[in-house]
Amino acid sequence: RATIRVRTKILAKSVLSQKFGRVFFVIILEAITAAVLSYLFNGIAANAFPNAVANIAGFNVYYAFIAITLIGEIMLIPLKLGVAEFILGLVRRKSPRIADIFLWYSDGEKLRRVLSYWGWTVFLSLVSIPLVTVPSDYLLGVVNDITAEAAAQLSGGAQQVVLPAGFINNTNILLSVGAILLYGIITVRLIAVPYVVADGRERNAFKAAVTSWKLMKGHFFEYIVFVLSFFLWGVGMVFTSFILAIYFVPYFRLSQLIFIEYARAEKDINAMPADEEN
């Protein structure tokens, strides 16, 4: 398994050495578009629906921002799938054109896949609300409350901070952490969905999710170790004020896709009849 990680990274570096400019361009285009749309959606939600917040069992749900983001996601998905198809072509040693990325906004067959992926995105986002969005907001609120309480006590002359009884709800904290971990597990099993849809092997995103789940079966912990093997890159980005991210992000993106291709190839080989293998 360690050999697979090494070979995956070597192949990613090989592709980057030849196509770095093109990979960097499409990834930065996707990132900037996502950031602009997120800023736009957040502004619309904050200005048009400032009080659109629901409190459910002590958890705040900013439903206006969530709804506007999900509706607006249809603007970004064609670019996401176009970039996924482009990178997939590079990994497979083809010569994809950057201009073809934008066909996902106009080609009828591709648009059907876009709509399917949008439906999948909405579904997954609705799942993520109780598993990530709400717990994350709650944990952040707990941290802010503790910080504010500590600052108030210290400014009042206290020698050490003592949180009042019942100030922290341990049950809610454990539930929040557990929900986030559960979503993390689900996400790992579904990492291949955009590439499966972009590849066209599955034109329906929900079927692509099933395919991704099967692809990652037996590779979950291997993938976790694979991601952790980039730890020093993360440290390097911090110490270089994230300048290193210019190379690392394309490198990691390619490495991740090559890992998925490896998992797919292994599944295809295992599905072959014994006489074909011979």
Secondary structure, 3 states (H helix, E strand, C coil): CHHHHHHHHHHHHHHHHHHHHHHHHHHHHHHHHHHHHHHHHHHHHHHHCCCCCEEECCEEECHHHHHHHHHHHHHCHHHHHHHHHHHHHHHCCCCCCHHHHHHHHCCHHHHHHHHHHHHHHHHHHHHHHHHHHHHHHHHHHHHHHHHHHHHHHHHCCCCCCCCCCCCCCHHHHHHHHHHHHHHHHHHHHCCCHHHHHHHCCCCCHHHHHHHHHHHCCCCHHHHHHHHHCCHHHHHHHHHCCCCCHHHHHHHHHHHHHHHHHHHHHHHHHHHCCHHHHC
